[in-house]
Each structure stands twice: as structure tokens, then as C-alpha cells.
Amino acid sequence: MLELEKGVDILTEVGGITSIDAARKLFQEKLDQEHVAKLGKIKNEQALLKIANAIALCQPDSVYITTGSPQDMRDIQRMSIEKGEESPLAMKDHTIHFDLPEEQGRIVDRTFYIVNPGEPVSVLAKKTLRDDALAYIRQHMTGIMKGKTMIVGFFSRGPAGARMALPALEITSSTYVMHSADILYRHVYERFDEQVKCSGRFLTNVHSEGPNRPEDLPNARVYMDRSWLTTFSMFCTYAGNTLLLKKGNHRFAVDLATYFGKGEELSEHMFITGIKDKKSGLVTWFAGAAPSGCGKTTTAMAGSGFVGDDLAQMWIAEDGTVRAINPEQGIFGIVADVNREGDPFLMKCLREEGTEVIWTNVLIDEKKVPHWTGNGEEHPDKGVNFQGEWTKGKKDASGKGILISHPNARCTLRNVAIANYDETSGESPEGVVVKVITYSGRDSDTMPPVWVGKTSDDGVMIGASIVSAATATEVGAKGVRRQPWANAPFIPGPLADNMRAQFAFYGNARLTKKGRPILAGLNFFLTDEARGGNSPKLLGEKRDVKVWLTWLAKYANGEVEAIETAIGFIPKYDDLKRLFSSIIDKQYPRKLYDRQFSIYVDMIQARIDLQREAFSKDETVPGTLYTVYDEWSKGLAALKEKCGSVATPDQLIEVNKPAQAVGC
């Protein structure tokens, strides 16, 4: 069980400010009168002490308090350009930021949870003892902002007033980081005290890029103090390492839901999107998990009205439904393969005037226009990208060709700029009613494009069984990796604790029959060669996701039937054929359906064995895990006995007929 406020508060210890009088004296010394007046409107003394100690630790030359006003946000953007952290592009309100070539993703090897003696953390995480973190922060962050301006912002992770919205302080010397926060999060300067009172707590984030030189990167660290809900980040700029309102604070939100949510709250690495029925007008809301780089933003944008592309705070409401809010108000999305065919709404923002966009690590041509891999456009022969001057055919030191943009290159923009954003739902403190939960990875050879768990426990295990090819979001990551719930890198405590919370949440007796969501798997990455072909190309295309989501919406609302398999329910061909035609005006051959939805028994069993072996290393995992895996394995064995290693949908229908029917 996590204990809050246990052990020494490192920020207070190194800052040395313990009284509100000392804090206010420091403000008078470090802030000009305009910013003293701004800070004077914040009455929460604990927040003021956090800010004072950050100033005392980092020793900036000046302090800028941003209220989130249009003028303050314009100031931040201007400061970032003047400082050189961003450069203006040809299109109005478009800027480019380059991270160091050696820091193009999350520095997982230098990211640590600060723990007290004997405190367990996830087996997938790194940890450091509180005393060691204290010594490192004292040594490396003392005076780190000398010659710089500290910027302090007051934000909410979620619409103000929502049950699971968390207020947070963002304290940084990076104008790029604060500019990103302006776009991605809701300023609550005017309501900060009220939000803290409502939530009962606030989160604190302290960051400085320092000199921002390659030689400083070995000293870069991201520390997350679970007990005091405080993050420290130093000598880095990539937003995943520095904008701790995002994945750093998501980790704290996971902790709070897991250990204090009482089986009625979850914090997930999920998109939120809605599918609207053309005839009835009914919107079915989805929340879906996928590891970074596995199509999560594309899936979110496929909705007729989306709310978020990355994170979700979920709870069980008084009416017995699952509600969800997006902690963010914008997207920090991977741009690789974003194009007009698959992402028309996003491309309109990126290629037409009217949207404020921060680009990172793409190619900028001589006309100051950004370009990226997979955009479906003609590329220039030269420009500047994440590693400096670039020309067509350029190779790195190992002789490998350098892409025009880094695979983890990003665009940052507000949701309201995107045409299919549902602002009313997205900004409602009540959240949206979630009817479908999806889990997907980057699975080239095993699972079908879509299937539904038979029970809520089965659904939790679909999420626990995600696998994915490694992506560019983590520096140094390689190979195929297990990705439980696509959230495992952001689960601070033992995975078993989070699994219990999942079983408790989706199995909660307070969920009504209509309010209980279905839980399903999605797989957009099944290849031709995995189903008897010779090509590594996908069995399908990006736009097919609209059909899979529409089918799930109809299944959740009782409008279509499904075929039962050992691992869950799959669609019937006639339903999909009709939806492909009506939703995306595409023919859907029966032969393709059979290839996509046949059950490859041995491959699925091998996947179960892989997961079982991995989870068995943790003796504390709930027994329900093995119960579900045993049930799947038993069903697969029976299916193999009747149909062999591959069971087609027609064979599955035969197997499901009454006992007197002939088998396969």
C-alpha cells in the first residue's frame, strides 16, 4: 500500500523554506512587482511553499508567473523564439523545436521512482532510495537555473470540477516546455485554490534543461517522488522527459486510482472517442489503450467526435456507468505516417493556417515548411532535421540512411483546432459514458483485427496480454515487448496491484447492466505473410479502423450478433461486408475475412504461454489471471481437436451448433 507524505520532502529539504513568511520574503527578492501581484492571488500556502523552495533550489535570475491569459501565452511563445528553443516557420503560429540528437525519446534508463526503504515498485521500473535522490538533486539542481528565467504555471489535468481532475504546478526554465503546457493543459490560475480544495491535493513538477548540451545528457535524470507527488527533471528537453504534467503526473494518477480509488477509479493510457450512428444519432463512447506508436492517435481521430488521444481518467458514476475525462486539452502526437488519406482532420490543422502548432524533430526545408516520413507528399532533397543539415541519401556513422524526420517526431496542438473534436463532451466535468474499452498493440501474426472478451475478467486479460514491437518513443528500446494494458511503463507499483484494481473496477457490482462496458481487442497490424501470403504488407489499411469501431459500437448496443471462439467473440462476415460498404465505401472479400478472422490455435496458445511465464515471476498476481488463461487454453485445445491448428469462421459456427450437429 502506498503511503503519501512518507519520508523527507526532498524539495523542502533542499530548498530550505519552511514558513510562509520566508516564502513571501523570497518572492519579494526574486520577483518584480507585477509577478508578486500575480502570485499574491494564490492563497494555498503549501503551493506557495513548493514554489518558494523551487526558487531557492534552482536560483533563477528572475521568475515569470503565467496566469494562462492570452497575453501571458503570447509572451511565452515570444520568449521561446527569442531564447532559441523554438524557431518560427512559414505558417503563422507554427514553430519548430529540436531536441538533442541523443535525446529523441523517453530516457527510461535514467528515469527513477524515489522510494522509501522496503517500498515495492513495478518490476518494469527503476528505483532509487530517497537519500540517494536527495543527494543527486542537491548536487545537480542547485543553481541549475542561474542566468535563466523560471516560469511557473497553474494547471488542471482534466476539466475544472471533474471528479478525477488533478491540479498541478509546472515549474520550468524551458520556454518550450511551458509553451507545450499552454497548449496541452488547462490553465486554472484563477481557480487553483478552489481546485486544490476540491481534489484534496495537487501535483508539483520542477524541471530545468540546464545548459542543454550533449555532454550533460549522462547526468540527465527524471525523478518521481510518489510519496510527495513531486517530479524532478534535469538536463533534458524532450517533452516526455520534461513536461511532467503528462506521463510523470499520469504515474501519480495511476497510483492514486490504484491505492485510493477503492475499485471505482482507473487512470489509463487510453484515447477517448465517439462513434455516432448515422440513423439514430446515438454516440457510443470508447476508451482505448495502445502503446505509443501503435495507432492510438489515428484510432482516436477515426471517431465522429473525439475527446482525447492519449490519457483517460475513469470512474464509476452514481448512475452505475463508467465515465471518462481527458486530462489533456491537446495532442502531442507522433507524425510519422500521418497523411490526408488516413488523418484528414489532423492534416487540415498541419497544412492550413489557423492552428497553433509546435513541431519537433521533423525536417524543415528552405522555405521553412515541415516534412515527415509517411505524409504522402513529395519530399525536398535537403533541409534541417533532428541531426542537423540533411540531404537526400545522407547516412549516419554506421552507414544507415537517415530518415527525413525522426520516427518519434511530434506535433503539438489544441484539440479545439481539430474539426471532429467534441468540445462540449471534452470539457464537461461529468465526463462521457464509456461503453467500449479496447486494447491494441503491434501484433503482426497472432490475433484477429477485433474480438470481444466474454466477461469483464476476460477483458482485463486481453489488456494484460498486449504485445508490441518496440517503437521510437523509448531511447534504446528493441524487439518485441509485452505491454500490459499499454500502461505498464507508467504503473509505479507492482503490476499485481494494478491488475487487482482492474478486476475490481470492471467487475464492480455498482455497474448496471447497461452501464457495464464491453472489453475488446484490436489489431491493425496483421500481415499478409502471417496468413499464408508472401508480403510483409498489412492485411488491411488504416481507414479500416472505422469499421472495427463501428462494429464494436453496434455489438455493445445489441445491434449485431457475433461468433463465439475460445478467446472471445468475433464479427460475422455479412455485418462487416455491409459496414465496409456503408462506412468507408470499400469492398470486403470473403477470402480476406477468412484470413483475418480464422483462429490460429497454436500461435494464440504460444502467446498465452509467453504471458503466463512472464506473469508467473510475480507471486502476488491475482489467481484470476490463471483462471482466465486456463479457460482460454482449454477452449483452444478442444478447438484444435475438432478443427486442427487453424479454425475458420465457418468451422467456428459449426462447432457452436448443438451437440447433434456434425463437427468441422
Phi, psi and omega per residue, in radians:
M1 nan 2.259 3.119
L2 -1.265 2.384 3.062
E3 -1.956 2.165 3.098
L4 -1.434 2.637 3.121
E5 0.955 0.710 3.080
K6 -1.831 2.364 -3.088
G7 1.453 3.072 -3.095
V8 -1.229 2.428 3.028
D9 -1.372 1.871 -2.996
I10 -1.056 -0.735 -3.102
L11 -1.085 -0.726 3.101
T12 -1.204 -0.677 -3.108
E13 -1.111 -0.798 -3.091
V14 -1.418 -0.495 3.118
G15 -1.354 -0.652 3.057
G16 1.412 0.103 -3.133
I17 -1.658 2.018 -3.055
T18 -2.069 -0.138 3.136
S19 -2.174 2.650 -3.130
I20 -1.183 -0.528 3.098
D21 -1.135 -0.733 3.114
A22 -1.143 -0.637 3.119
A23 -1.113 -0.823 -3.105
R24 -1.160 -0.577 3.078
K25 -1.121 -0.739 3.121
L26 -1.119 -0.691 3.112
F27 -1.049 -0.724 3.138
Q28 -1.116 -0.561 -3.120
E29 -1.370 -0.636 -2.980
K30 -1.739 -0.435 -3.054
L31 -1.850 2.526 2.987
D32 -1.315 3.002 -2.990
Q33 -1.150 -0.548 3.096
E34 -1.062 -0.762 -3.064
H35 -1.456 -0.456 2.961
V36 -1.073 -0.746 3.135
A37 -1.127 -0.724 3.099
K38 -1.042 -0.833 -3.102
L39 -1.193 -0.428 -3.138
G40 -1.116 -0.336 3.129
K41 -1.394 -0.215 3.090
I42 -1.577 2.110 -3.065
K43 -1.805 -0.282 -3.106
N44 -1.163 1.978 -3.013
E45 -1.194 -0.577 3.123
Q46 -1.136 -0.683 3.095
A47 -1.150 -0.737 3.119
L48 -1.102 -0.661 3.100
L49 -1.150 -0.677 3.099
K50 -1.069 -0.786 -3.132
I51 -1.118 -0.773 -3.135
A52 -1.073 -0.738 -3.132
N53 -1.214 -0.571 3.054
A54 -1.121 -0.712 3.088
I55 -1.103 -0.810 -3.113
A56 -1.098 -0.641 -3.141
L57 -1.268 -0.890 -2.955
C58 -1.496 -0.396 3.042
Q59 0.983 0.952 3.100
P60 -1.225 2.793 3.063
D61 -1.290 -0.550 -3.141
S62 -2.637 2.921 -3.116
V63 -2.300 2.297 3.098
Y64 -1.990 2.090 3.076
I65 -1.675 2.028 3.120
T66 -1.692 2.319 3.137
T67 -1.666 -0.113 -3.055
G68 1.451 0.133 3.080
S69 -1.188 2.737 3.088
P70 -0.933 -0.680 -3.138
Q71 -1.151 -0.784 -3.141
D72 -1.088 -0.712 3.138
M73 -1.178 -0.633 3.056
R74 -1.128 -0.683 3.105
D75 -1.049 -0.758 -3.118
I76 -1.089 -0.785 3.130
Q77 -1.094 -0.776 3.130
R78 -1.079 -0.787 3.133
M79 -1.047 -0.655 -3.109
S80 -1.169 -0.659 3.099
I81 -1.227 -0.752 3.135
E82 -1.121 -0.630 -3.124
K83 -1.318 -0.398 -3.135
G84 1.637 0.094 3.074
E85 -1.283 -0.430 3.049
E86 -2.352 2.754 3.054
S87 -2.265 2.485 -3.138
P88 -1.237 2.582 3.091
L89 -1.914 -3.133 -3.061
A90 -1.105 -0.684 -3.104
M91 -1.443 2.416 -3.107
K92 -0.981 2.352 3.103
D93 1.143 0.322 2.980
H94 -1.829 2.298 3.103
T95 -2.312 2.814 3.101
I96 -2.105 2.367 3.022
H97 -2.163 2.317 3.053
F98 -1.941 2.203 2.952
D99 -1.384 2.883 3.075
L100 -1.038 2.534 -3.137
P101 -0.958 -0.519 -3.115
E102 -1.501 -0.039 -3.101
E103 -2.274 1.323 -3.086
Q104 -1.917 0.246 3.126
G105 -2.906 -3.034 -3.141
R106 -1.181 2.293 -3.131
I107 -1.499 1.291 -3.039
V108 -1.101 -0.447 -3.138
D109 -1.316 -0.232 -3.135
R110 -2.164 0.408 3.129
T111 -1.955 2.196 -2.998
F112 -2.330 2.562 2.872
Y113 -1.547 2.351 3.024
I114 -1.469 2.142 -3.059
V115 -2.160 2.710 2.974
N116 -1.536 2.741 -3.130
P117 -0.921 2.285 3.091
G118 1.429 0.009 -3.093
E119 -1.495 2.117 -3.093
P120 -1.378 2.625 3.000
V121 -2.309 3.022 3.118
S122 -1.007 2.504 3.109
V123 -1.170 -0.273 3.139
L124 -1.544 -0.043 -3.008
A125 -1.929 2.814 3.000
K126 -1.768 2.584 -3.128
K127 -2.401 2.766 3.048
T128 -2.484 2.527 -3.129
L129 -1.187 2.634 -3.072
R130 -0.966 -0.754 -3.112
D131 -1.129 -0.654 -3.140
D132 -1.213 -0.716 3.100
A133 -1.130 -0.719 3.112
L134 -1.004 -0.796 -3.124
A135 -1.130 -0.719 -3.108
Y136 -1.184 -0.775 3.135
I137 -1.131 -0.722 3.113
R138 -1.068 -0.727 -3.097
Q139 -1.257 -0.763 -2.943
H140 -1.755 -0.319 3.132
M141 -1.804 -0.227 3.092
T142 -1.117 2.056 3.126
G143 1.313 0.238 -3.061
I144 -1.153 -0.357 -3.132
M145 -1.793 0.245 3.076
K146 -1.036 2.311 -3.097
G147 1.458 0.055 -3.088
K148 -2.144 2.958 3.033
T149 -1.828 2.228 3.017
M150 -1.465 2.363 3.089
I151 -2.015 2.325 -3.107
V152 -2.119 2.200 3.115
G153 -2.206 2.700 -3.099
F154 -2.072 1.995 -2.972
F155 -2.225 2.907 3.014
S156 -2.207 2.299 3.036
R157 -1.551 1.415 -3.095
G158 2.224 2.818 3.105
P159 -1.018 2.378 -3.137
A160 -0.969 2.291 3.115
G161 1.645 -0.182 3.121
A162 -1.232 2.617 -3.059
R163 -0.965 -0.721 -3.052
M164 -1.878 0.253 3.069
A165 -1.224 2.372 -3.112
L166 -2.075 2.127 3.054
P167 -1.265 2.640 -3.072
A168 -2.650 2.592 2.996
L169 -1.700 2.320 2.978
E170 -1.984 2.034 -3.087
I171 -2.143 2.045 -3.021
T172 -2.667 2.742 2.982
S173 -1.750 -0.011 -3.121
S174 -1.627 2.074 3.080
T175 -1.173 -0.583 3.094
Y176 -1.092 -0.739 3.131
V177 -1.114 -0.776 -3.127
M178 -1.231 -0.648 3.066
H179 -1.048 -0.731 3.090
S180 -1.097 -0.718 3.112
A181 -1.108 -0.682 3.099
D182 -0.970 -0.674 -3.092
I183 -1.421 -0.698 -2.968
L184 -1.538 -0.368 -3.023
Y185 -2.266 2.806 -3.089
R186 -1.576 2.125 3.038
H187 -1.203 2.353 3.070
V188 -2.303 0.592 3.136
Y189 -0.889 -0.816 -3.087
E190 -1.198 -0.397 -3.056
R191 -2.098 0.262 -3.023
F192 -1.031 -0.855 -3.129
D193 -1.026 -0.728 3.124
E194 -1.113 -0.731 -3.132
Q195 -1.156 -0.678 3.100
V196 -1.129 -0.733 3.119
K197 -1.099 -0.705 -3.131
C198 -1.179 -0.757 -3.077
S199 -1.395 -0.537 -3.082
G200 1.531 -0.047 -3.122
R201 -2.881 2.925 3.003
F202 -2.488 2.818 -3.131
L203 -1.849 2.636 -3.106
T204 -2.228 2.352 -3.136
N205 -2.299 2.170 -3.130
V206 -2.139 2.160 -3.089
H207 -2.459 2.543 2.895
S208 -2.575 2.393 3.097
E209 -1.332 -0.218 -3.084
G210 1.077 -2.572 -3.139
P211 -1.201 -0.289 3.114
N212 1.033 0.995 3.121
R213 -2.135 2.619 3.112
P214 -0.964 -0.638 -3.098
E215 -1.185 -0.251 3.114
D216 -1.540 -0.263 -3.043
L217 -1.047 -0.609 3.067
P218 -1.016 -0.458 3.112
N219 -1.562 -0.065 3.132
A220 -1.087 2.437 3.105
R221 -2.547 2.578 2.916
V222 -2.148 2.050 3.132
Y223 -1.975 2.379 3.098
M224 -2.164 1.972 -3.119
D225 -1.610 1.693 -3.085
R226 -1.086 -0.647 -3.064
S227 -1.196 -0.608 -3.067
W228 -1.954 0.155 3.051
L229 0.896 0.804 -3.084
T230 -2.291 2.370 3.046
T231 -1.974 2.613 3.038
F232 -2.236 2.326 3.135
S233 -2.443 2.380 -3.041
M234 -2.562 2.575 3.025
F235 1.090 0.593 3.124
C236 -2.654 2.809 -3.122
T237 -2.270 -0.418 -3.115
Y238 -0.913 2.297 -2.966
A239 -1.019 -0.567 3.109
G240 -1.140 -0.339 3.106
N241 -1.776 -0.269 -2.955
T242 -2.137 -0.579 3.117
L243 -1.506 1.322 -2.979
L244 -1.248 -0.136 2.935
L245 -0.988 -0.458 -3.059
K246 -1.469 -1.786 -2.987
K247 -1.281 -0.476 3.072
G248 -1.135 -0.877 3.140
N249 -1.273 -0.458 3.024
H250 -1.040 -0.692 3.108
R251 -1.052 -0.754 3.103
F252 -1.115 -0.684 3.124
A253 -1.109 -0.659 3.067
V254 -1.074 -0.790 3.098
D255 -1.008 -0.858 -3.075
L256 -1.085 -0.701 3.119
A257 -1.212 -0.733 -3.077
T258 -1.175 -0.786 -2.990
Y259 -1.743 -0.320 -3.109
F260 -2.208 0.000 -3.096
G261 -1.454 -0.164 3.030
K262 0.969 0.675 3.098
G263 1.263 0.185 -3.113
E264 -2.126 0.123 3.136
E265 -2.451 2.553 3.004
L266 -2.452 2.562 3.005
S267 -2.092 2.053 -2.927
E268 -2.204 2.695 3.039
H269 -1.530 1.272 -2.962
M270 -2.357 2.537 2.921
F271 -1.366 2.878 2.995
I272 -2.308 2.126 -3.138
T273 -2.590 2.763 -3.105
G274 -2.082 2.494 3.049
I275 -1.977 2.094 -3.088
K276 -1.716 2.222 3.084
D277 -1.252 2.241 -3.062
K278 -1.109 -0.618 -3.074
K279 -1.462 -0.911 -3.034
S280 -1.495 -0.388 -3.059
G281 1.412 -0.012 3.138
L282 -1.154 2.301 3.072
V283 -1.778 2.146 3.051
T284 -1.772 2.142 -3.056
W285 -1.655 2.395 3.136
F286 -2.002 2.586 2.837
A287 -2.215 2.269 -3.016
G288 -2.426 2.380 -3.135
A289 -1.764 2.431 3.009
A290 -2.756 2.421 3.080
P291 -1.031 2.712 3.097
S292 -0.976 2.426 3.129
G293 1.449 0.192 -3.082
C294 -2.057 0.444 3.004
G295 1.592 0.273 -3.072
K296 -1.170 -0.785 3.129
T297 -1.134 -0.735 3.109
T298 -1.045 -0.735 3.130
T299 -1.130 -0.744 3.117
A300 -1.056 -0.735 -3.105
M301 -1.252 -0.299 3.136
A302 -1.260 -0.283 3.122
G303 -1.203 2.688 3.084
S304 -1.280 -0.282 3.018
G305 -2.718 1.943 -3.104
F306 -1.805 2.774 -3.141
V307 -2.041 -0.628 -3.126
G308 -2.803 2.757 -3.078
D309 -2.035 0.006 -2.979
D310 -2.456 -0.812 -3.005
L311 -2.255 2.653 3.116
A312 -2.537 2.347 2.963
Q313 -1.833 2.158 -3.037
M314 -2.187 2.558 3.099
W315 -2.620 2.840 3.077
I316 -1.614 2.067 -3.082
A317 -1.413 2.995 -3.116
E318 -1.072 -0.469 -3.117
D319 -1.511 0.148 3.087
G320 1.402 0.299 3.083
T321 -1.858 2.818 3.029
V322 -1.592 2.178 3.113
R323 -1.929 2.645 3.138
A324 -2.478 2.500 2.989
I325 -2.200 2.738 3.036
N326 -1.673 2.102 3.097
P327 -1.073 -0.347 -3.064
E328 -1.884 2.883 3.056
Q329 -2.107 0.204 -3.133
G330 -2.644 -3.073 3.115
I331 -2.157 2.492 2.996
F332 -2.056 1.355 -2.870
G333 -1.811 2.501 3.013
I334 -1.138 2.320 -3.086
V335 -1.711 -0.230 3.110
A336 -0.936 2.238 3.107
D337 1.243 0.161 2.984
V338 -1.340 2.141 -3.097
N339 -2.587 3.015 -3.048
R340 -1.174 -0.538 -3.128
E341 -1.201 -0.800 -3.066
G342 -1.653 -0.390 -3.025
D343 -2.380 1.055 -3.035
P344 -1.097 -0.665 -3.106
F345 -1.171 -0.779 -3.134
L346 -1.177 -0.715 -3.136
M347 -1.098 -0.588 3.093
K348 -1.051 -0.706 3.118
C349 -1.194 -0.634 -3.038
L350 -1.420 -0.409 -3.040
R351 -2.043 -0.044 3.107
E352 -2.211 2.613 -3.084
E353 -1.149 2.687 3.035
G354 2.145 -0.149 -3.101
T355 -2.114 2.353 3.010
E356 -1.397 2.166 -3.075
V357 -2.353 2.313 2.919
I358 -1.802 2.089 3.050
W359 -1.650 2.541 3.035
T360 -2.348 2.275 2.915
N361 1.117 0.478 2.985
V362 -1.702 3.095 3.060
L363 -1.532 2.367 3.052
I364 -1.977 2.135 -3.100
D365 -1.472 -3.070 -3.056
E366 -1.158 -0.365 3.118
K367 -1.632 0.156 3.142
K368 1.123 0.726 3.087
V369 -1.959 2.315 3.141
P370 -1.383 2.575 3.078
H371 -2.407 2.656 -3.114
W372 -2.656 2.800 -3.110
T373 -1.162 2.423 3.046
G374 1.370 0.272 -3.101
N375 -1.478 -0.044 3.095
G376 1.281 0.279 -3.103
E377 -2.077 2.855 3.068
E378 -1.234 2.346 -3.086
H379 -1.748 2.582 3.082
P380 -1.267 2.867 3.129
D381 -1.524 -0.209 3.132
K382 -2.719 2.883 -3.134
G383 2.921 -2.841 3.097
V384 -2.133 2.279 3.093
N385 -2.312 -2.784 -2.986
F386 -1.091 -0.310 -3.130
Q387 -1.987 0.149 3.093
G388 1.988 -2.580 3.122
E389 -1.096 2.371 -3.111
W390 -2.286 2.413 2.992
T391 -2.290 2.668 -3.119
K392 -0.965 2.268 -3.133
G393 1.554 0.009 -3.117
K394 -1.100 2.475 -3.120
K395 -2.122 2.715 3.091
D396 -1.494 -3.053 -3.056
A397 -1.068 -0.465 -3.130
S398 -1.562 0.013 3.137
G399 1.560 0.081 3.134
K400 -1.504 2.410 -3.138
G401 -1.109 2.439 3.131
I402 -1.644 2.130 3.125
L403 -1.147 2.806 -3.137
I404 -1.170 -0.495 3.082
S405 -2.394 2.683 3.132
H406 -1.181 2.516 3.126
P407 -0.993 -0.397 3.131
N408 -1.788 0.288 3.095
A409 -1.048 2.573 -2.966
R410 -2.313 2.856 2.901
C411 -2.260 2.447 3.139
T412 -2.096 2.160 -3.140
L413 -2.719 2.834 -3.131
R414 -1.387 2.533 3.119
N415 -1.045 -0.634 -3.056
V416 -1.082 -0.313 3.126
A417 -1.346 -0.299 -3.025
I418 -1.609 2.255 -2.934
A419 -1.041 -0.577 -3.092
N420 -1.707 0.311 3.039
Y421 -1.302 2.285 3.096
D422 -1.636 1.565 -3.040
E423 -1.132 -0.681 -3.130
T424 -1.039 -0.829 3.133
S425 -1.253 -0.694 -3.074
G426 -1.173 -0.492 -3.117
E427 -1.800 0.129 3.136
S428 -1.411 2.221 3.070
P429 -1.112 -0.332 -3.141
E430 -1.318 -0.307 -3.104
G431 1.304 3.057 3.072
V432 -1.764 2.672 3.129
V433 -1.497 1.975 -3.070
V434 -1.533 2.168 3.139
K435 -1.855 -0.351 -3.094
V436 -2.366 2.311 3.015
I437 -1.967 2.260 3.117
T438 -2.116 2.638 3.084
Y439 -2.286 2.292 3.128
S440 -2.566 2.704 3.093
G441 -2.352 -2.581 3.090
R442 -2.141 1.404 -2.977
D443 -1.917 1.886 -3.012
S444 -1.490 -0.285 -2.920
D445 -2.449 -0.030 -2.933
T446 -2.045 -1.018 -2.969
M447 -1.642 2.713 3.093
P448 -1.256 2.995 -3.112
P449 -1.100 -0.583 -3.136
V450 -2.686 2.426 3.041
W451 -2.719 2.698 -3.035
V452 -2.053 2.337 3.089
G453 -1.137 2.534 -3.117
K454 -1.268 -0.558 -3.137
T455 -2.369 2.995 3.097
S456 -1.138 -0.617 3.093
D457 -1.119 -0.733 3.064
D458 -1.026 -0.718 -3.133
G459 -1.102 -0.731 3.094
V460 -1.048 -0.670 -3.121
M461 -1.325 -0.462 2.968
I462 -1.030 -0.796 3.107
G463 -1.127 -0.695 -3.123
A464 -1.186 -0.324 -3.016
S465 -1.783 0.195 3.116
I466 -1.067 2.377 2.935
V467 -2.186 2.745 -3.115
S468 -2.709 2.550 2.925
A469 -1.159 2.505 3.128
A470 -1.059 2.514 3.124
T471 -2.054 3.104 -3.055
A472 -1.426 0.104 -3.079
T473 -1.330 -0.273 3.130
E474 -2.132 2.205 -3.120
V475 -1.115 2.160 3.066
G476 1.513 0.023 -3.110
A477 -1.319 2.427 -3.131
K478 -2.467 2.768 2.956
G479 1.362 -2.928 3.122
V480 -1.649 2.360 -3.025
R481 -2.283 2.562 2.964
R482 -1.285 2.466 -3.076
Q483 -2.405 1.156 -3.098
P484 -0.902 2.120 3.132
W485 1.000 0.205 -3.038
A486 0.945 0.401 -3.036
N487 -2.243 -0.109 -3.011
A488 -0.969 -0.686 3.121
P489 -1.116 -0.245 -3.069
F490 -1.997 0.270 3.069
I491 -1.759 1.895 -3.050
P492 -1.204 -0.755 -3.073
G493 -1.476 -3.125 3.103
P494 -0.949 2.420 -3.139
L495 -1.017 -0.527 3.140
A496 -1.067 -0.640 3.123
D497 -1.137 -0.744 3.127
N498 -1.178 -0.627 3.112
M499 -1.111 -0.720 3.082
R500 -1.053 -0.738 3.126
A501 -1.093 -0.654 3.114
Q502 -1.139 -0.854 3.116
F503 -1.035 -0.731 -3.106
A504 -1.170 -0.696 -3.096
F505 -1.171 -0.981 -3.056
Y506 -1.295 -0.319 3.073
G507 -1.730 0.145 -3.064
N508 -1.049 2.271 -3.109
A509 -1.155 -0.310 3.131
R510 -1.300 -0.286 3.094
L511 -1.231 2.219 3.110
T512 -1.346 2.919 3.136
K513 -1.020 -0.767 3.122
K514 -1.329 -0.438 -3.082
G515 -1.500 -0.268 -3.107
R516 -1.353 2.087 -3.098
P517 -1.315 2.728 2.946
I518 -1.474 2.643 3.136
L519 -2.078 2.265 -2.969
A520 -2.410 2.829 3.027
G521 -1.856 2.531 3.027
L522 -2.190 2.534 3.075
N523 -2.559 1.849 -3.120
F524 -1.586 -0.023 -2.887
F525 -1.999 0.252 3.062
L526 -1.081 2.318 -3.037
T527 -1.855 2.809 3.104
D528 -1.060 -0.781 -3.070
E529 -1.204 -0.374 3.095
A530 -1.348 -0.213 -3.125
R531 -2.164 0.680 2.999
G532 1.648 -0.054 -3.137
G533 -1.592 -3.015 -3.106
N534 -1.996 -0.036 -3.026
S535 -1.902 2.516 3.047
P536 -1.379 0.023 -3.114
K537 -1.163 2.744 -3.120
L538 -1.240 2.594 3.007
L539 -1.487 1.289 -3.062
G540 2.401 -2.983 3.141
E541 -2.572 2.972 -3.000
K542 -0.977 -0.695 -3.047
R543 -1.236 -0.239 3.120
D544 -1.064 -0.380 -3.083
V545 -0.995 -0.546 3.131
K546 -1.090 -0.593 3.119
V547 -1.252 -0.796 -3.131
W548 -1.051 -0.746 3.141
L549 -1.167 -0.715 3.137
T550 -1.111 -0.720 3.100
W551 -1.073 -0.766 3.124
L552 -1.064 -0.704 3.113
A553 -1.073 -0.773 -3.139
K554 -1.170 -0.656 3.106
Y555 -1.156 -0.741 -3.138
A556 -1.097 -0.524 -3.120
N557 -1.691 0.185 3.060
G558 1.264 0.418 -3.074
E559 -1.668 -0.255 3.089
V560 -2.392 2.716 3.055
E561 -1.707 3.045 -3.100
A562 -2.481 2.909 3.091
I563 -1.712 2.245 -3.140
E564 -1.403 2.363 3.048
T565 -2.250 3.102 3.138
A566 -1.131 -0.433 -3.056
I567 -1.884 -0.021 -3.131
G568 2.529 -2.806 -3.068
F569 -1.868 2.392 3.103
I570 -2.086 2.780 -3.094
P571 -1.216 2.762 2.977
K572 -1.533 2.610 -3.053
Y573 -1.051 -0.826 -3.048
D574 -1.039 -0.650 3.111
D575 -1.127 -0.777 -3.129
L576 -1.186 -0.704 3.123
K577 -1.007 -0.777 3.133
R578 -1.134 -0.736 -3.099
L579 -1.218 -0.695 3.090
F580 -1.012 -0.708 -3.119
S581 -1.232 -0.780 -3.036
S582 -1.440 -0.514 -3.062
I583 -1.547 -0.806 -3.079
I584 -2.210 0.230 3.060
D585 0.920 0.953 -3.057
K586 -2.371 2.454 3.047
Q587 -1.312 2.530 -3.131
Y588 -2.278 1.646 -3.068
P589 -1.134 2.552 3.102
R590 -1.056 -0.634 -3.136
K591 -1.068 -0.702 3.122
L592 -1.162 -0.744 3.093
Y593 -0.983 -0.815 -3.112
D594 -1.102 -0.673 3.122
R595 -1.179 -0.696 -3.086
Q596 -1.302 -0.611 -2.962
F597 -1.949 0.108 2.965
S598 -1.185 2.544 -3.129
I599 -1.638 2.014 3.115
Y600 -1.592 1.631 -2.918
V601 -1.015 -0.898 -3.047
D602 -1.130 -0.649 -3.126
M603 -1.202 -0.706 3.115
I604 -1.181 -0.690 3.111
Q605 -1.108 -0.672 3.093
A606 -1.099 -0.654 3.098
R607 -1.132 -0.728 3.100
I608 -1.093 -0.758 3.139
D609 -1.073 -0.705 3.094
L610 -1.032 -0.815 -3.107
Q611 -1.193 -0.744 -3.118
R612 -1.043 -0.781 -3.132
E613 -1.105 -0.744 -3.115
A614 -1.145 -0.808 -3.124
F615 -1.212 -0.449 -3.100
S616 -1.159 -0.280 3.116
K617 -1.243 -0.236 3.093
D618 -1.924 1.866 -3.065
E619 -1.215 -0.181 -3.061
T620 -1.670 -0.004 -3.113
V621 -1.129 2.519 -3.117
P622 -1.069 2.517 3.135
G623 -1.099 -0.366 3.121
T624 -1.001 -0.559 3.108
L625 -0.976 -0.868 -3.099
Y626 -1.246 -0.562 3.086
T627 -1.054 -0.794 -3.138
V628 -1.176 -0.823 3.139
Y629 -1.066 -0.697 3.112
D630 -1.082 -0.708 -3.135
E631 -1.148 -0.750 3.086
W632 -1.067 -0.812 -3.111
S633 -1.101 -0.715 3.114
K634 -1.074 -0.782 3.131
G635 -1.147 -0.667 3.120
L636 -1.167 -0.706 3.119
A637 -1.085 -0.745 3.122
A638 -1.138 -0.679 3.134
L639 -1.153 -0.716 3.138
K640 -1.121 -0.669 3.132
E641 -1.082 -0.604 -3.105
K642 -1.540 -0.612 -2.955
C643 -2.142 -0.123 -3.070
G644 1.538 -2.878 -3.018
S645 -1.286 -0.341 -3.141
V646 -2.250 2.155 3.125
A647 -1.975 2.082 3.123
T648 -1.358 2.847 3.084
P649 -0.984 -0.684 3.109
D650 -1.097 -0.702 3.100
Q651 -1.140 -0.650 3.114
L652 -1.119 -0.678 3.092
I653 -1.099 -0.717 3.113
E654 -1.106 -0.763 3.140
V655 -1.041 -0.595 -3.075
N656 -1.424 -0.115 3.126
K657 -1.234 2.828 3.123
P658 -0.920 2.798 -2.988
A659 -0.965 -0.564 -3.085
Q660 -1.262 -0.233 -3.122
A661 -1.252 2.648 3.097
V662 -1.260 2.529 -3.121
G663 -1.342 -2.655 -3.030
C664 -1.194 nan nan
